[in-house]
Amino acid sequence: MIYIVEDDTGVRELELYALKQAGFEAEGFANAAAFRTAIKKTLPSLVLLDVMLPGEDGVTLLQSLRHEPRTKRLPIILVTAKGTEMDKVRGLDAGADDYLSKPFGVMELLARVKALLRRSAEERAETIMTIGSLTLDRERHLVITNGNPVELTHMEFELLSFLMLHTGKAVTRDMLLDDVWGLNYAGDTRTVDVHIRSLRLKLLTCGEMIHTVRGVGYKLEESP
């Protein structure tokens, strides 16, 4: 299911028609309030989101979706008449996965939708990650070390997930703050250090896989 949030009836109907003709299920909403009501019942596979909406604008709605665990990774394409470089940067910085400027062609719309759905499917394939004796299952929200389940807080789980997705790569504390805590988090990088310390303790011997990279941040890799 693809949700369309667009107050212009003509544009919304065009998008609905194009998507349905291409074989997608789609539903349209004229404002953020109607969309919010629907998404509480059904989580779509992708959202086409207009920026210039009555009431709550698209960027504000996007930011709120990115701060809710249930919709944090929901694929979202911004569709708007604003086409300047700064408008695009603002939308992407707010968490959009892609950006489509009006007027647009139907073929471009479908190509972008298919490409984003394909990327999203590839990311979902990474729901179960195993490194050495450490396994993380995103769908079951489960972490196992040396065959034993480990109880983690939501933030600890997301932090470990990010590190495992970037196994072998050094990630900065700012990167972790942006991805795990969100761009609008008001705390400082010491928060990351505190959670890393707690994570290492809870993972027991597997915690030794989380290495401190001096002057950079942290890196997770299987110990030799």
Kinemage of the C-alpha trace (Angstrom):
@kinemage 1
@onewidth
@group {chain A} dominant
@subgroup {mainchain}
@vectorlist {calphas} color= white
{ca met a 1} P 0.000 0.000 0.000
{ca ile a 2} L 1.254 3.478 -0.951
{ca tyr a 3} L -0.144 6.544 0.802
{ca ile a 4} L -0.333 9.906 -0.975
{ca val a 5} L -0.578 13.096 1.101
{ca glu a 6} L -1.478 15.871 -1.366
{ca asp a 7} L -3.995 18.705 -1.021
{ca asp a 8} L -4.243 19.377 -4.778
{ca thr a 9} L -7.051 17.090 -5.955
{ca gly a 10} L -5.819 16.984 -9.547
{ca val a 11} L -2.271 16.002 -8.612
{ca arg a 12} L -3.490 13.475 -6.038
{ca glu a 13} L -5.819 11.812 -8.543
{ca leu a 14} L -3.040 11.689 -11.155
{ca glu a 15} L -0.674 9.994 -8.702
{ca leu a 16} L -3.363 7.530 -7.635
{ca tyr a 17} L -4.214 6.682 -11.234
{ca ala a 18} L -0.577 6.196 -12.239
{ca leu a 19} L 0.216 3.974 -9.271
{ca lys a 20} L -2.890 1.822 -9.660
{ca gln a 21} L -2.272 1.420 -13.380
{ca ala a 22} L 1.227 0.205 -12.511
{ca gly a 23} L -0.248 -2.434 -10.199
{ca phe a 24} L 0.187 -0.721 -6.819
{ca glu a 25} L -2.450 -0.340 -4.120
{ca ala a 26} L -2.728 3.352 -3.244
{ca glu a 27} L -4.809 5.690 -1.097
{ca gly a 28} L -4.841 9.486 -1.027
{ca phe a 29} L -5.266 12.054 1.742
{ca ala a 30} L -5.814 15.803 1.461
{ca asn a 31} L -4.090 16.736 4.715
{ca ala a 32} L -1.798 15.483 7.461
{ca ala a 33} L -4.632 14.870 9.932
{ca ala a 34} L -6.404 12.372 7.648
{ca phe a 35} L -3.090 10.672 6.914
{ca arg a 36} L -2.255 10.356 10.620
{ca thr a 37} L -5.607 8.698 11.293
{ca ala a 38} L -5.008 6.155 8.528
{ca ile a 39} L -1.402 5.335 9.421
{ca lys a 40} L -2.421 4.406 12.970
{ca lys a 41} L -4.395 1.513 11.455
{ca thr a 42} L -2.195 0.527 8.500
{ca leu a 43} L 1.495 1.188 7.935
{ca pro a 44} L 2.084 1.714 4.188
{ca ser a 45} L 5.104 0.482 2.250
{ca leu a 46} L 5.845 4.019 0.981
{ca val a 47} L 4.550 7.597 1.294
{ca leu a 48} L 4.388 10.330 -1.364
{ca leu a 49} L 4.334 13.520 0.694
{ca asp a 50} L 3.598 17.046 -0.493
{ca val a 51} L 5.350 19.870 1.363
{ca met a 52} L 2.773 22.655 1.010
{ca leu a 53} L -0.118 21.167 2.972
{ca pro a 54} L -2.892 22.999 4.837
{ca gly a 55} L -2.391 22.939 8.597
{ca glu a 56} L 0.632 20.769 9.362
{ca asp a 57} L 3.113 21.110 6.487
{ca gly a 58} L 4.890 18.180 4.905
{ca val a 59} L 8.349 18.806 6.364
{ca thr a 60} L 6.969 19.038 9.906
{ca leu a 61} L 5.011 15.835 9.344
{ca leu a 62} L 8.120 14.164 7.949
{ca gln a 63} L 10.202 15.141 10.965
{ca ser a 64} L 7.604 13.758 13.366
{ca leu a 65} L 7.465 10.467 11.453
{ca arg a 66} L 11.238 10.134 11.692
{ca his a 67} L 11.073 10.518 15.477
{ca glu a 68} L 8.534 7.713 15.963
{ca pro a 69} L 10.046 4.205 16.163
{ca arg a 70} L 7.204 2.688 14.105
{ca thr a 71} L 7.725 5.068 11.158
{ca lys a 72} L 11.390 5.966 11.572
{ca arg a 73} L 12.444 3.970 8.491
{ca leu a 74} L 9.255 4.343 6.457
{ca pro a 75} L 10.216 5.122 2.807
{ca ile a 76} L 9.133 8.704 2.008
{ca ile a 77} L 9.358 10.731 -1.213
{ca leu a 78} L 8.721 14.475 -0.975
{ca val a 79} L 6.638 15.767 -3.898
{ca thr a 80} L 6.399 19.550 -4.108
{ca ala a 81} L 6.366 22.601 -6.338
{ca lys a 82} L 9.405 23.902 -4.484
{ca gly a 83} L 12.395 22.935 -6.584
{ca thr a 84} L 15.332 25.043 -5.452
{ca glu a 85} L 18.483 23.377 -4.172
{ca met a 86} L 17.936 24.674 -0.630
{ca asp a 87} L 14.372 23.301 -0.582
{ca lys a 88} L 15.690 19.891 -1.590
{ca val a 89} L 18.449 20.012 1.024
{ca arg a 90} L 15.927 20.971 3.725
{ca gly a 91} L 13.668 18.078 2.779
{ca leu a 92} L 16.461 15.529 2.635
{ca asp a 93} L 17.936 16.774 5.907
{ca ala a 94} L 14.505 16.334 7.485
{ca gly a 95} L 14.630 12.652 6.585
{ca ala a 96} L 13.186 12.273 3.082
{ca asp a 97} L 14.521 9.323 1.092
{ca asp a 98} L 13.971 11.054 -2.256
{ca tyr a 99} L 12.678 14.322 -3.716
{ca leu a 100} L 10.413 14.873 -6.737
{ca ser a 101} L 9.702 18.379 -8.046
{ca lys a 102} L 6.450 19.423 -9.744
{ca pro a 103} L 5.689 19.287 -12.566
{ca phe a 104} L 6.839 15.713 -12.967
{ca gly a 105} L 6.273 12.983 -15.516
{ca val a 106} L 4.369 9.824 -14.640
{ca met a 107} L 7.271 7.639 -15.774
{ca glu a 108} L 9.678 9.496 -13.474
{ca leu a 109} L 7.259 9.149 -10.567
{ca leu a 110} L 6.942 5.395 -11.090
{ca ala a 111} L 10.692 4.959 -11.544
{ca arg a 112} L 11.436 6.716 -8.259
{ca val a 113} L 8.760 4.753 -6.403
{ca lys a 114} L 10.054 1.423 -7.719
{ca ala a 115} L 13.671 2.337 -6.959
{ca leu a 116} L 12.893 3.320 -3.367
{ca leu a 117} L 10.770 0.215 -2.773
{ca arg a 118} L 13.617 -1.895 -4.121
{ca arg a 119} L 16.144 -0.243 -1.781
{ca ser a 120} L 13.751 -0.650 1.124
{ca ala a 121} L 13.322 -4.358 0.399
{ca glu a 122} L 17.100 -4.801 0.350
{ca glu a 123} L 17.375 -3.090 3.724
{ca arg a 124} L 14.626 -5.272 5.209
{ca ala a 125} L 16.628 -8.310 4.134
{ca glu a 126} L 19.121 -7.223 6.806
{ca thr a 127} L 16.608 -7.873 9.605
{ca ile a 128} L 18.764 -10.668 11.056
{ca met a 129} L 22.449 -9.896 11.479
{ca thr a 130} L 25.044 -12.245 12.964
{ca ile a 131} L 28.648 -11.424 13.777
{ca gly a 132} L 30.566 -14.106 15.627
{ca ser a 133} L 28.505 -15.125 18.665
{ca leu a 134} L 26.315 -12.008 18.448
{ca thr a 135} L 22.931 -12.062 16.663
{ca leu a 136} L 20.400 -9.221 16.299
{ca asp a 137} L 16.881 -9.821 14.958
{ca arg a 138} L 15.120 -6.532 14.165
{ca glu a 139} L 11.668 -7.999 13.533
{ca arg a 140} L 11.605 -9.879 16.847
{ca his a 141} L 13.552 -7.120 18.635
{ca leu a 142} L 15.862 -9.800 19.959
{ca val a 143} L 19.593 -9.880 20.717
{ca ile a 144} L 21.431 -13.131 21.448
{ca thr a 145} L 25.016 -13.445 22.706
{ca asn a 146} L 26.655 -16.865 22.936
{ca gly a 147} L 23.218 -18.484 22.651
{ca asn a 148} L 21.612 -16.426 25.426
{ca pro a 149} L 19.021 -13.621 24.969
{ca val a 150} L 20.024 -10.174 26.222
{ca glu a 151} L 17.638 -7.490 27.471
{ca leu a 152} L 18.418 -4.099 25.895
{ca thr a 153} L 16.645 -0.760 26.061
{ca his a 154} L 15.228 0.632 22.813
{ca met a 155} L 18.160 3.029 22.391
{ca glu a 156} L 20.723 0.331 23.142
{ca phe a 157} L 19.069 -1.930 20.577
{ca glu a 158} L 19.074 0.797 17.888
{ca leu a 159} L 22.665 1.690 18.715
{ca leu a 160} L 23.797 -1.923 18.352
{ca ser a 161} L 21.798 -2.280 15.128
{ca phe a 162} L 23.535 0.752 13.607
{ca leu a 163} L 26.965 -0.533 14.601
{ca met a 164} L 26.229 -3.984 13.141
{ca leu a 165} L 24.930 -2.489 9.894
{ca his a 166} L 28.279 -0.685 9.619
{ca thr a 167} L 30.464 -3.577 10.781
{ca gly a 168} L 34.142 -2.867 10.311
{ca lys a 169} L 33.595 0.850 9.728
{ca ala a 170} L 34.412 3.616 12.185
{ca val a 171} L 31.340 5.758 12.939
{ca thr a 172} L 31.424 9.109 14.694
{ca arg a 173} L 29.451 9.985 17.790
{ca asp a 174} L 27.595 12.633 15.766
{ca met a 175} L 26.547 9.981 13.234
{ca leu a 176} L 25.188 7.848 16.047
{ca leu a 177} L 23.346 10.784 17.595
{ca asp a 178} L 21.738 11.700 14.262
{ca asp a 179} L 20.626 8.167 13.393
{ca val a 180} L 19.714 6.710 16.785
{ca trp a 181} L 18.573 9.733 18.787
{ca gly a 182} L 17.411 11.935 15.891
{ca leu a 183} L 18.546 15.240 14.396
{ca asn a 184} L 16.660 17.328 16.956
{ca tyr a 185} L 18.159 15.632 20.011
{ca ala a 186} L 19.388 18.322 22.396
{ca gly a 187} L 21.957 16.248 24.302
{ca asp a 188} L 25.684 15.890 23.658
{ca thr a 189} L 28.018 13.097 22.582
{ca arg a 190} L 28.532 11.928 26.170
{ca thr a 191} L 25.122 10.263 25.824
{ca val a 192} L 26.620 7.960 23.197
{ca asp a 193} L 29.545 7.059 25.475
{ca val a 194} L 27.205 6.198 28.362
{ca his a 195} L 25.087 3.920 26.181
{ca ile a 196} L 28.149 2.252 24.651
{ca arg a 197} L 29.465 1.512 28.138
{ca ser a 198} L 26.121 -0.026 29.146
{ca leu a 199} L 25.905 -1.983 25.883
{ca arg a 200} L 29.362 -3.473 26.349
{ca leu a 201} L 28.463 -4.646 29.846
{ca lys a 202} L 25.196 -6.264 28.768
{ca leu a 203} L 26.764 -8.038 25.790
{ca leu a 204} L 29.381 -9.626 28.098
{ca thr a 205} L 32.211 -11.140 26.001
{ca cys a 206} L 30.524 -9.948 22.780
{ca gly a 207} L 30.883 -6.409 24.090
{ca glu a 208} L 34.586 -6.703 23.300
{ca met a 209} L 33.654 -6.426 19.609
{ca ile a 210} L 32.792 -2.740 20.132
{ca his a 211} L 36.078 -0.892 19.770
{ca thr a 212} L 36.808 2.740 20.580
{ca val a 213} L 38.382 4.581 17.654
{ca arg a 214} L 40.378 7.374 19.259
{ca gly a 215} L 39.444 10.816 17.975
{ca val a 216} L 36.591 9.398 15.862
{ca gly a 217} L 34.031 7.288 17.661
{ca tyr a 218} L 33.350 3.549 17.649
{ca lys a 219} L 33.635 0.485 15.436
{ca leu a 220} L 32.128 -2.976 15.757
{ca glu a 221} L 34.066 -5.906 14.366
{ca glu a 222} L 34.592 -9.517 15.275
{ca ser a 223} L 37.632 -9.864 17.474
{ca pro a 224} L 40.442 -11.902 15.907
